[in-house]
Amino acid sequence: MKKSKATTNNLLEMIPVKSDRYHWEKTENNLIQIIIPRDSLLERAVRLFFKTPEVMRIDLDETGSLVWESIDNQRTVAEIGEILRREMKDQAEPLYERLGTYLNLLKNNHFITFKSGDAS
């Protein structure tokens, strides 16, 4: 079975890329809130009948907000890890285990994708 290039690369060398589908903003507390449009046919029907909001908002904590703001579509996971280490000190430990888990959560929810660190 052939592995894709993305699965054979080391996660630390990968570059997280934010999805264009979602917008985000800073809250009054300087934390990040990801805004998810609810615009599928089913979601529009539910909104019509149940008066639900047009968007869903996901609030990130301090660490998640720092990671999100560090994702600039150019920094590698290793570089983002160093930003976390510098800003969060011991609170970030175990750094790369937590960062890898968090980034995979973002990826699984389609907030980010990864590109190879050697891609231009």
Secondary structure, 3 states (H helix, E strand, C coil): CCCCHHHHCCHHHCEEEECCCCEEEECCCCCEEEEEECCCHHHHHHHHHHCCCCEEEEECCHHHHHHHHHCCCCCCHHHHHHHHHHHHHHHHCCHHHHHHHHHHHHHHCCCEEEECCCCC
